[in-house]
Amino acid sequence: MSDVVVKLPVHDGEEAQLFGSVLNTFIERCSPRAELWAANSDAPYLMVRSDPQPDVEMKVLIFQERRAAADFLREWAKALAGLTAQVTYMLG
């Protein structure tokens, strides 16, 4: 199975805090699946690293399952949309 690499630009402040929260929740929820994966594979279920850029921090997530990557992306998009809506409401 090949790695599924997801790169997400994450800005400082609320967005970075939100990313950490979404990632932690995702990992907790996937824990049983990750443990099963670890028992049957040499590769980690999920790897995360940061690649700092001048104006944003690029989060690089490396999944072993396409389904897990898609699940995380859906959760992140939903959370980010909620944050954007909240900021728009506060500014508008």
Secondary structure, DSSP 8 states (H G I E B T S, - for coil): ---EEEEEEE-TTHHHHHHHHHHHHHHHHHHHHHHHHHHH-SS-SEEEEEEE-SS-EEEEEEES-HHHHHHHHHHHHHHHHHHHHHHHHHH-
